[in-house]
Amino acid sequence: MGCSKNRVDSEHLMRVLQERGYELVPEGVDPSDGWIDETVINTCGFIQDAKEESIEAILEAVEAKKEGRVGKVSVFGCLSQRYKDELPPEIPEVDEWHGVLTFDTLRRVLTTPSHYAYLKIAEGCDRSCSYCAIPLIRGPHVSVPVEDLVEEARGLAAQGVKELIVIAQDTTYYGLDRYGKRCLARLMEQLSKIDGIEWIRLHYSYPTGFPEDVLRLMADNPKICPYIDIPLQHSADRVLSMMRRGIDGRQTRELVAKMRAMVPGVVLRTTLIVGHPGEGEAEFEDLLDFVRESHFERLGAFQYSEEEGTYGALHYKDEIPAEVKQDRYDRLMELQSGISLAYNRSRIGTRTRVLVDRVEEDVTPGSTGGLILVARSQTESPEVDGEILIKGGATVGQFLDVNIVGADEYDLLAEMPGQAGQDESTGK
């Protein structure tokens, strides 16, 4: 359940289970004899929706146990770590409760397509954002040694991985605890030297103290995708201060401008929170202005959810009505919808290199059926961004050069050079 960081933990756990003699059965697929010895759930406990989803998964597994389809139910992860005292009495049918997962092994079972993988470079977080329970659950920031990460990445490359997606609770903090300085650029440069690794993508960066050497490397190294996932959360001084983000609105705007200046063509993905304590209509209008000015290519948003134990829950009142939060969320996403559409349309007529993720039935409007390639360029991250849909034949994990011929708010349509009577030299 939950984020890509949890996915990596699950992949390590799956390897451990294999080494102990278990046969792994994909979720939703019954083995031939109709019996599962154990269901293992790695939960998320970040926000209310994620907690509810995890609880539903646990209850479904418990029901399967009652019906005799499952022998044992074990629960791991953030939810069971956060509520280790409350959950066992509430759901006694669960056989084992464990907290967050930590593994020394570098080996794992990939659950992504074989050509890309997430590389988790640290655990925990030293930040004290008002709304976030991650430090309470995962503890302080602990960087994985550079040499261990390079070894893991080499192993992934040997399995056919071509794209690494660098993740942590805060990737830009990497190295401060272990080496006394930020070492994200050094790590990414080492990863780029590994044979077989063609793309390296940065997720979950933090704005305060963002290392400029990462931007210089991104501008100069063709293997480093010009793509930054950087949750900024807000733009108004009052809200950022109450969020305890360590940065104000002017500095936030300057950082966005610096990224665009230092990395031409960079694609920025951010997340924002609406309805945080301290957000009046003026602060929300500031946020809308910020989004208009910044032209984020990718943007997601959350409505503030008070989480017990956090600074916000202890020191603020969640006074903004739910209907106001929903209205602000809708207004923000409507604004972003137009920005995303304009960005995608601006790419029509360009040629780009893509990596094929999968092949599926063509259900695009006006299609006559057949198969379609689902791919991404350096400016789309898997699972969270739109995709590039291409008619033609290719294999999963293959790189292609394609011409962008159509766009909507989320996805792009592309053709391989020479299709539909295109001019080979211009793609038009």
N, C-alpha and C positions, 0 to 999 in steps of 0.2 A: 504494500500500500504506500501511497505518498510519493515522495520526490525521487529524483534519479540517484541521490545519495543513498537512499534506502534500497534502491535497486542494486547498487554495488554490494551493499551488505548482504542482500539476499543471494547474490551470485556467489559470494564467498561461502555462505552457509550451505548452498547447494553442493558446492565442491566437497565440503566437509562431510555432508550426508552421503555423497557418492563414495567417498573413501571409507565410510563405515558400512558399506554394502547395500545402501538403499538404492532402489530404482526410482528415478524421478519421473513423476507423472505430470504432464502439463495441466494447468488449471482448467477445469471444465471438461477434461477428457478422462473417462473412466477406464481403468485397465481392463483387459479382456475377461478377467474373472469377476469383475464387479466389486472388488474389495480393495480399500485403501487402508494401509496400516496406520498412517499418520497424516494429518493435515497440519501444515506449519504456516502460520500467518505472521508476517512481519508488518507491524502496524505503524500508522502515522498518528501523532498527537499534537499537530501544530496549531490548527484552527478548528472551530466547531464542526464545520462540514467534514473535514478529514477525520475527526474523531468519530463522528456518527457513522461514516462509511466503514471505519475499522470495526466498530461495534457490530454493525450489520454483518460483516464478514465472519466475525467470531460466532455470532448467533446462528448463522447459516451452517457453519461447521459443527456446532453443537447439535443442531437439529439432525444433521446427517449422522452424527454419532448415535443419537437416540434411535434413529431408524435402522441402525445396524450397518450403515454403508461405510463408516469410518471407525477405526479402532481407537484412535487417540487424537487429541487436539492439543497443540502446543502454540503458545503465543509469545512473540518476541517484539522488540522495537520500542518506539517512542511512547506509544500509548501505555504499554505495560510498565515502562520505566517511570512514567509520570504518575501513574495511578497504581503503583505496586501494592499499596495497602487497601485501596478501595475496591479494585476489580475482583480479586479472588473470591471474597464472600458474595459478591453480586452474581458472578457466573461460576459457580462451583463445578460445573461440568467440564471445565477446561482442566486438562491433566497437568500441564506445566506452564508456569508463567516465567518469562525471562525478560530482562531489560534490553537495552540497546546492544547491538552486536559489535564485537571487536575481534579482529583476526590478525594473526601474525603472518599467515600464509599469503603469498602473492598470487596463488592460483585461484581461478574461479570458473564458474560455468556461465558463459555469456547468454544473456536472455535477449540481447539486441540482435539485429541482423549481423552476420559475421564480419561485415566491413566497417562497422563503427562500434566504439565502446566508450563508456564513461571512465575517467581516471580520477579517483578521489584522492586529493593531495593533502588533506588535513581532516581532522575531526574536531568537533566542538567550536566554540566561538567566545571571544573575549569582549564582544560588544555588549552594550547594555540598553539596547533599543527598548522603548517603553512598552511596546506591544508584543514583544517576541519572547516565547518560552524556550527557545532552543538552548540557550546557555544553562537553563535550569535542568534540561533533559540530558543534553549531550556533554555538559561540562566545558572547561576552558579549551582554547584553541591548542591543538597539538599537530605540528607539521610532520608529515612523513618525510624521511630523509630523501634527498635528491637521488642518491644511488639506488634506493629501493624502487622509487618511481620509474627511473630509467629502466631498471631490470624488468619491472612489471610491463612497461610499455613495449619493450623488446619481445617479451613473451606474447603479448597481444598481436604485435606485428607478425610474428611467426605463425599465428593462427589465421592471418588474412585481414586483420584490422587495418584500415587505411585512414580512418579519421578518429582522433582522440578528442573527447569533450572534457575539458578540465573543470572539475567541480570541487566544492568544499562549502562549508557554511559561509566562509569569506575567503575567496581565493587570493585577493590582493594582500591579505595579512600574511601570506605564506612566507615562512622563513624567519620571521621576527623572533619567535620563541626559541628556535633551534640554532639559528646562525647570527642572531642579533641585528638583522637587517632584512628588508623585503627582498626575496629571491625569486619572485615569480618569473621575471624575465629570464633569469639564468636557467631556471627549470625548463621553460618553454623552448629556449634555444637548444638545450641538450636534447629535448624530445624531438625537435625538428631534424636532428642529425641521424635519427634512427631510420635505417633502410625500410621502406614499405609504408612508413607514415607520411601521408601526403597533406593532410589537413589537421590543424590543431585549433580548437575552438574554445573560447573563454566564457565561462558561465559564473554567475553568483559573485560578481565583484562588488566592492564596497566603495562609495564615493570618497569618503574621508581618507586623505593620504594616498590617493590613487597613484601608483608608481608610473612616472613618465617614461621610464625605460621600457615598459611594456608597450607603450604607444610607438616608440621609436622602432622596436623590434617588429611590431605589427606592420608598420609602414615599409620596412626594408626586407622582411622575410616572406617570400611567397607562400610558404607552408602555414603561416599563421593567418587564419581567416580574419578579414577586416570586419569583425563582428564582436560586439561586447554586450554581454548580458549584465546590466548594472541596475539593480533595484534602487531607484531614487526616492520613492515613497511620497515626496511632496516637494513644494517649491516655496511655500510661505514661511517666513522666518518664525512666526509664532508656533506654527505646527511642527516644524523641524526641531525647534528647541524643546517642545513638549515631548516629541518623539525621542529625544536624546540621540540625535544622529551625528552630532559633532560637526555640522556643516550648516551654513545658512543659505538663503535663497540666492544671493549674489554669487557665492562660491559654487553653488550647484549649476547656475547658468554658465559661469566661466568654465567649469569642467566640461560641460557639453560642448562649448565652443572650442575648447582646446582639443578635445578628441576629434572633432570634425576637421580642425586645422592641421593636426599632426598626422592623421590617417585619412587621406583623401578617399572618399567613397565608403567610409566606415558605416556599418549598419548598427544602430543602437536599439537594443531591446530593454525596456524598463518595465517595472511594476510600480503602481501607485496605490495609496490607501485613501479612501474617502471616508469621511465621518469620524475621523480621529478626534478626541477631545481637543478643543481649541480651534477647530475649524468652523469659523463662521462663514457667512456668504461671501464676505470680502476675501477670505483666505481661499475659498473654493474658486472664486473668479480668478484669483492669482494663479491657481493651478491650471485652469483652462487656458489662460494667457500663456503660461509656460509651455503647455503642450502645443499650442498654435505656433509659438516661436521655435520650438525645438524640432518639430517635424520628425518625431520618433517613427522609425520604420516599423517597429513592433512595440506594442504596449498592451499590458494586462492590468487589471485593477481588482482590488478587494474592498469590501466594506469592512470597516473596523469591527473587530470581534474582541470583546474584553476577555482576556485569558487569565484565569486565577494564578496568583503567584507572581505575575509580571509587575513591573514598576507602574504601568498604567492602571492596572486593577487596584493596586494598593494606594495610589496617590491621586487618581482622577475619578470623576464620575462620568459614566457613559451616558451623557444626557441628550445626544442627538437622536431624534426619533428614527425608527427604522424606515419610515416612509421617506424621510428626508435623505437618508443614506442611499436608498434605492433610487430616488430621483437624481441625486448627484452622480451616482454610478452610471445611470442611463445617459445623462447628458455628456459625461466624459467619454463614454464608449461610442456615442453617436459622433462626437467630434473626431475621435480617433479613426472611426470607420472611414470618413472622408479622406483623412490623411493617408491611411493605408492604401485606399483605392488609388489615390493620385500617385503614390510612390510606385505601386505595381504597374499602373498604366505607363509611367515614365520609362519603364524597362522594355516596352514593346518596340521591336525593331533592333534590339541589341542581341549580341551573341554571348553566351556564357557557358562555362564548363560546369557540368553537373555530375552527381554521383547517384546511380540508380539504387533506390531503396527496396523496391518491390515491383511486381507485375500483377495487375488485377484487371477485372472486366471493365471495359470502357463504358461508363454511364454518363459521360459529359453531354450537355445539351446538344441535340442534333446528331448524336453519334449513331452509326449504323452497327454498333457492336464491335466485337473483337477485343483485343487486349490493349492495355495502355501501360506505359512505364510511369512510375511515380518516383520522382527524383528531387534532389535539392542541389543548390549551388552553395558557394561559401557563405552566402548571406541568408541561408535558412538553416535553422537548427532542428533536429528531429523532435517530433512529438509536440512541440510548442508553437512552431511557425507553420505558415502555409507551405504548399508543395508545388512542384513543377510537373505538369502532366504532359507526356510526350507520346505521340503515336509512332510506333515503329518497333523493331525488334532489337533487343539487347539483353544482357544477363544482369542479374542483381549483383551489385558491387562494382559495376563497370563505370568508368568515366566516359562521358560523351561531351562533345561541343554541340550546342543546340542554339536555335534562333527563337527568341521569345516572340510569339505572334498574338497573344491574347492575355487578358488579365481580368480578375475580379478583385474583390476586397481581400481575399485570402490567398487564392491560388493563381498560378500562371499557366498558360498553355504554350507549348513549344513544339517545334518541328526540327528534325535533323536536316542539315543542309542538303538541298537537292529535292526535298519533298515539296509537293503542291506547286511545282513550277517555279520555285524560288531561284533567284540568281545566286550562284554559289559564292560569289565574292562579297555580296552585300547582305545576303539573307533576307532580301525583300522581294 
